[in-house]
Amino acid sequence: MIAVIAIFVLLAVASWFLILQPHQELVMQDGGGHPSTPVSTDRIAVVPPANVEAMDVNQLLAEARKAMNDHRVLAPAGNNAFEFYLKALEKQPGNPVATDALRETFPFAASGAEQAINGRDFAEAQREIDLLAKADPANYTLTILRSKLDAQRKLLDKEQQQALEQQRQQQLAADKAAADKAAADKLADQQKAQPSEQKAQTEVAAANAPATAEPAAPVPQQIVTTDPVMTKYVQPRFPTQAQRTRTQGWVLVGYTVDTEGNVSGAQVVDAQPRHLFDREAINAVERWKYKPATRNGTPVEAKLQKKIEFKL
């Protein structure tokens, strides 16, 4: 009996010095001497073990301790402490060393996942959150991390949409400036050529007219027209149904620009697909504003058609 008891005591002492005590010291060192100190999440370039599946529990725990020493708590994928501890639990469910380590390091690992979210490394953040969920699926911290990840993704989408809209507005402004300049240059050329043409026509008529003939009728003044120029563009809203089904298309809208530059009579001429984007296209076109077309300086109505693209 004394010999059996002595053997159990020796085994307990050996377990303390070889497994439990090194692990506790490891947690203290990685935490800067205190469990509340965050663990660094810097990516360390370390070659992963050749065959993790073939390792026994003790080898997996040793690799996990090594990963903790290198601050590889959740990353890189396939070579981090959390994956080694989880693999050890697969081979030996309820292993106290792996269970305690996952519980104690969970807050620090969650901090690393949050850093990945803030850095907008969304794929890495999602991987780390999924890894945390394997260790403690009911932990409320996972709900917070998933909410932050979703919010950051939506913020990035919004910023990208704003950037695209800004580029579109800049392009419209550039197109309008180019159209205005071209119209002004054309009008200037026409006005410059008009006196010369009238003088030449008068001289020809005078030379061909008989001496007793009545004076020639004045040559009608040349008609000068300008096209409508857009001054306000409203971007059509992408229909929710089309966004949900990832559908794209276009709508050809016909409309009239009146003498005050307002749009009226907007209607769909053609569309692909039919009816899906019609309402949003009409709503947007009716809010457009123009500098009206002119005929010899007088505003006149003009009929236009515009093809509106709906792309994701």
Contacts in CASP RR format, 6 or more apart in sequence:
PFRMAT RR
TARGET T0000
AUTHOR 0000-0000-0000
METHOD contacts of the structure
MODEL  1
MIAVIAIFVLLAVASWFLILQPHQELVMQDGGGHPSTPVSTDRIAVVPPA
NVEAMDVNQLLAEARKAMNDHRVLAPAGNNAFEFYLKALEKQPGNPVATD
ALRETFPFAASGAEQAINGRDFAEAQREIDLLAKADPANYTLTILRSKLD
AQRKLLDKEQQQALEQQRQQQLAADKAAADKAAADKLADQQKAQPSEQKA
QTEVAAANAPATAEPAAPVPQQIVTTDPVMTKYVQPRFPTQAQRTRTQGW
VLVGYTVDTEGNVSGAQVVDAQPRHLFDREAINAVERWKYKPATRNGTPV
EAKLQKKIEFKL
19 61 0 8 1.000
19 97 0 8 1.000
20 97 0 8 1.000
22 65 0 8 1.000
23 65 0 8 1.000
23 97 0 8 1.000
23 100 0 8 1.000
23 101 0 8 1.000
26 65 0 8 1.000
26 68 0 8 1.000
26 69 0 8 1.000
27 35 0 8 1.000
27 68 0 8 1.000
27 101 0 8 1.000
27 104 0 8 1.000
27 105 0 8 1.000
28 34 0 8 1.000
28 35 0 8 1.000
29 69 0 8 1.000
30 39 0 8 1.000
30 68 0 8 1.000
30 69 0 8 1.000
30 71 0 8 1.000
30 105 0 8 1.000
30 108 0 8 1.000
31 37 0 8 1.000
31 38 0 8 1.000
31 39 0 8 1.000
31 108 0 8 1.000
35 104 0 8 1.000
38 108 0 8 1.000
38 111 0 8 1.000
38 112 0 8 1.000
39 71 0 8 1.000
39 73 0 8 1.000
39 105 0 8 1.000
39 108 0 8 1.000
39 109 0 8 1.000
39 111 0 8 1.000
39 112 0 8 1.000
40 71 0 8 1.000
41 71 0 8 1.000
41 73 0 8 1.000
41 74 0 8 1.000
41 75 0 8 1.000
41 111 0 8 1.000
41 112 0 8 1.000
41 115 0 8 1.000
41 116 0 8 1.000
42 71 0 8 1.000
43 75 0 8 1.000
43 76 0 8 1.000
44 70 0 8 1.000
44 71 0 8 1.000
44 72 0 8 1.000
44 76 0 8 1.000
46 67 0 8 1.000
46 70 0 8 1.000
46 72 0 8 1.000
46 76 0 8 1.000
46 79 0 8 1.000
47 79 0 8 1.000
48 76 0 8 1.000
48 78 0 8 1.000
48 79 0 8 1.000
49 55 0 8 1.000
49 63 0 8 1.000
49 79 0 8 1.000
52 60 0 8 1.000
52 63 0 8 1.000
52 78 0 8 1.000
52 84 0 8 1.000
52 87 0 8 1.000
55 63 0 8 1.000
55 87 0 8 1.000
56 91 0 8 1.000
57 88 0 8 1.000
57 91 0 8 1.000
57 92 0 8 1.000
57 95 0 8 1.000
60 84 0 8 1.000
60 85 0 8 1.000
60 87 0 8 1.000
60 88 0 8 1.000
60 91 0 8 1.000
60 98 0 8 1.000
61 84 0 8 1.000
61 85 0 8 1.000
61 88 0 8 1.000
61 95 0 8 1.000
61 97 0 8 1.000
61 98 0 8 1.000
63 84 0 8 1.000
64 81 0 8 1.000
64 84 0 8 1.000
64 85 0 8 1.000
64 88 0 8 1.000
64 98 0 8 1.000
64 101 0 8 1.000
65 81 0 8 1.000
67 73 0 8 1.000
67 79 0 8 1.000
67 80 0 8 1.000
67 81 0 8 1.000
67 84 0 8 1.000
68 81 0 8 1.000
68 101 0 8 1.000
68 105 0 8 1.000
72 79 0 8 1.000
72 80 0 8 1.000
72 81 0 8 1.000
73 80 0 8 1.000
73 81 0 8 1.000
73 82 0 8 1.000
73 105 0 8 1.000
73 108 0 8 1.000
73 109 0 8 1.000
73 112 0 8 1.000
74 80 0 8 1.000
74 81 0 8 1.000
74 82 0 8 1.000
74 109 0 8 1.000
74 112 0 8 1.000
74 113 0 8 1.000
74 128 0 8 1.000
74 131 0 8 1.000
74 132 0 8 1.000
75 124 0 8 1.000
75 128 0 8 1.000
77 83 0 8 1.000
77 127 0 8 1.000
80 131 0 8 1.000
81 101 0 8 1.000
81 105 0 8 1.000
82 102 0 8 1.000
82 105 0 8 1.000
82 109 0 8 1.000
82 131 0 8 1.000
82 132 0 8 1.000
82 135 0 8 1.000
83 131 0 8 1.000
85 98 0 8 1.000
85 101 0 8 1.000
85 102 0 8 1.000
85 135 0 8 1.000
86 98 0 8 1.000
86 102 0 8 1.000
86 131 0 8 1.000
86 134 0 8 1.000
86 135 0 8 1.000
88 95 0 8 1.000
88 97 0 8 1.000
88 98 0 8 1.000
89 95 0 8 1.000
89 98 0 8 1.000
89 99 0 8 1.000
89 102 0 8 1.000
92 98 0 8 1.000
102 135 0 8 1.000
102 136 0 8 1.000
103 136 0 8 1.000
106 132 0 8 1.000
106 135 0 8 1.000
106 136 0 8 1.000
106 139 0 8 1.000
106 141 0 8 1.000
107 141 0 8 1.000
109 128 0 8 1.000
109 131 0 8 1.000
109 132 0 8 1.000
110 132 0 8 1.000
110 141 0 8 1.000
110 145 0 8 1.000
112 128 0 8 1.000
113 125 0 8 1.000
113 128 0 8 1.000
113 129 0 8 1.000
113 132 0 8 1.000
113 145 0 8 1.000
114 145 0 8 1.000
114 148 0 8 1.000
116 124 0 8 1.000
116 125 0 8 1.000
116 128 0 8 1.000
117 125 0 8 1.000
117 145 0 8 1.000
117 148 0 8 1.000
117 149 0 8 1.000
117 152 0 8 1.000
118 152 0 8 1.000
120 152 0 8 1.000
120 156 0 8 1.000
122 149 0 8 1.000
122 152 0 8 1.000
122 153 0 8 1.000
125 145 0 8 1.000
125 149 0 8 1.000
126 149 0 8 1.000
129 142 0 8 1.000
129 145 0 8 1.000
129 146 0 8 1.000
129 149 0 8 1.000
132 139 0 8 1.000
132 141 0 8 1.000
132 142 0 8 1.000
132 145 0 8 1.000
133 142 0 8 1.000
136 142 0 8 1.000
165 235 0 8 1.000
168 235 0 8 1.000
169 233 0 8 1.000
172 230 0 8 1.000
172 233 0 8 1.000
176 229 0 8 1.000
176 230 0 8 1.000
176 231 0 8 1.000
179 227 0 8 1.000
179 229 0 8 1.000
180 229 0 8 1.000
183 226 0 8 1.000
183 227 0 8 1.000
183 229 0 8 1.000
187 224 0 8 1.000
187 226 0 8 1.000
190 222 0 8 1.000
190 224 0 8 1.000
191 224 0 8 1.000
194 221 0 8 1.000
194 222 0 8 1.000
197 222 0 8 1.000
198 219 0 8 1.000
198 221 0 8 1.000
201 219 0 8 1.000
202 216 0 8 1.000
202 219 0 8 1.000
205 216 0 8 1.000
205 219 0 8 1.000
206 216 0 8 1.000
209 215 0 8 1.000
209 216 0 8 1.000
221 296 0 8 1.000
223 295 0 8 1.000
223 296 0 8 1.000
224 294 0 8 1.000
224 295 0 8 1.000
224 296 0 8 1.000
224 297 0 8 1.000
225 293 0 8 1.000
225 294 0 8 1.000
225 295 0 8 1.000
225 296 0 8 1.000
225 300 0 8 1.000
226 293 0 8 1.000
226 294 0 8 1.000
226 297 0 8 1.000
227 293 0 8 1.000
227 302 0 8 1.000
228 257 0 8 1.000
228 261 0 8 1.000
228 290 0 8 1.000
228 291 0 8 1.000
228 292 0 8 1.000
228 293 0 8 1.000
228 302 0 8 1.000
228 304 0 8 1.000
229 290 0 8 1.000
229 291 0 8 1.000
230 288 0 8 1.000
230 289 0 8 1.000
230 290 0 8 1.000
230 291 0 8 1.000
231 289 0 8 1.000
231 290 0 8 1.000
231 291 0 8 1.000
232 287 0 8 1.000
232 288 0 8 1.000
232 289 0 8 1.000
233 288 0 8 1.000
234 284 0 8 1.000
234 287 0 8 1.000
234 288 0 8 1.000
235 284 0 8 1.000
236 277 0 8 1.000
236 280 0 8 1.000
236 281 0 8 1.000
236 283 0 8 1.000
236 284 0 8 1.000
236 308 0 8 1.000
236 310 0 8 1.000
237 280 0 8 1.000
237 283 0 8 1.000
237 284 0 8 1.000
238 280 0 8 1.000
238 310 0 8 1.000
238 312 0 8 1.000
239 276 0 8 1.000
239 277 0 8 1.000
239 279 0 8 1.000
239 280 0 8 1.000
239 310 0 8 1.000
241 247 0 8 1.000
241 276 0 8 1.000
242 248 0 8 1.000
242 276 0 8 1.000
242 277 0 8 1.000
242 310 0 8 1.000
243 312 0 8 1.000
246 312 0 8 1.000
247 273 0 8 1.000
247 276 0 8 1.000
248 310 0 8 1.000
248 311 0 8 1.000
248 312 0 8 1.000
249 271 0 8 1.000
249 272 0 8 1.000
249 273 0 8 1.000
249 276 0 8 1.000
249 277 0 8 1.000
249 309 0 8 1.000
249 310 0 8 1.000
249 311 0 8 1.000
250 271 0 8 1.000
250 272 0 8 1.000
250 277 0 8 1.000
250 307 0 8 1.000
250 308 0 8 1.000
250 309 0 8 1.000
250 310 0 8 1.000
251 268 0 8 1.000
251 270 0 8 1.000
251 271 0 8 1.000
251 277 0 8 1.000
251 278 0 8 1.000
251 281 0 8 1.000
251 307 0 8 1.000
251 308 0 8 1.000
251 310 0 8 1.000
252 268 0 8 1.000
252 269 0 8 1.000
252 270 0 8 1.000
252 271 0 8 1.000
252 305 0 8 1.000
252 306 0 8 1.000
252 307 0 8 1.000
252 308 0 8 1.000
253 266 0 8 1.000
253 267 0 8 1.000
253 268 0 8 1.000
253 269 0 8 1.000
253 281 0 8 1.000
253 282 0 8 1.000
253 285 0 8 1.000
253 305 0 8 1.000
253 306 0 8 1.000
253 307 0 8 1.000
253 308 0 8 1.000
254 265 0 8 1.000
254 266 0 8 1.000
254 267 0 8 1.000
254 268 0 8 1.000
254 269 0 8 1.000
254 285 0 8 1.000
254 303 0 8 1.000
254 304 0 8 1.000
254 305 0 8 1.000
254 306 0 8 1.000
255 263 0 8 1.000
255 264 0 8 1.000
255 265 0 8 1.000
255 266 0 8 1.000
255 267 0 8 1.000
255 285 0 8 1.000
255 286 0 8 1.000
255 303 0 8 1.000
255 304 0 8 1.000
255 305 0 8 1.000
255 306 0 8 1.000
256 263 0 8 1.000
256 264 0 8 1.000
256 265 0 8 1.000
256 301 0 8 1.000
256 302 0 8 1.000
256 303 0 8 1.000
256 304 0 8 1.000
257 263 0 8 1.000
257 290 0 8 1.000
257 292 0 8 1.000
257 293 0 8 1.000
257 301 0 8 1.000
257 302 0 8 1.000
257 303 0 8 1.000
257 304 0 8 1.000
258 264 0 8 1.000
258 292 0 8 1.000
258 301 0 8 1.000
259 292 0 8 1.000
259 299 0 8 1.000
259 300 0 8 1.000
259 301 0 8 1.000
260 292 0 8 1.000
260 299 0 8 1.000
261 289 0 8 1.000
261 290 0 8 1.000
261 291 0 8 1.000
261 292 0 8 1.000
261 299 0 8 1.000
262 289 0 8 1.000
262 290 0 8 1.000
263 285 0 8 1.000
263 286 0 8 1.000
263 287 0 8 1.000
263 288 0 8 1.000
263 289 0 8 1.000
263 290 0 8 1.000
264 286 0 8 1.000
266 282 0 8 1.000
266 285 0 8 1.000
266 286 0 8 1.000
267 282 0 8 1.000
268 278 0 8 1.000
268 281 0 8 1.000
268 282 0 8 1.000
269 305 0 8 1.000
271 277 0 8 1.000
271 278 0 8 1.000
271 281 0 8 1.000
277 308 0 8 1.000
277 310 0 8 1.000
280 310 0 8 1.000
281 308 0 8 1.000
281 310 0 8 1.000
284 308 0 8 1.000
285 306 0 8 1.000
285 308 0 8 1.000
292 299 0 8 1.000
292 300 0 8 1.000
292 301 0 8 1.000
292 302 0 8 1.000
293 299 0 8 1.000
293 300 0 8 1.000
293 301 0 8 1.000
293 302 0 8 1.000
294 300 0 8 1.000
END
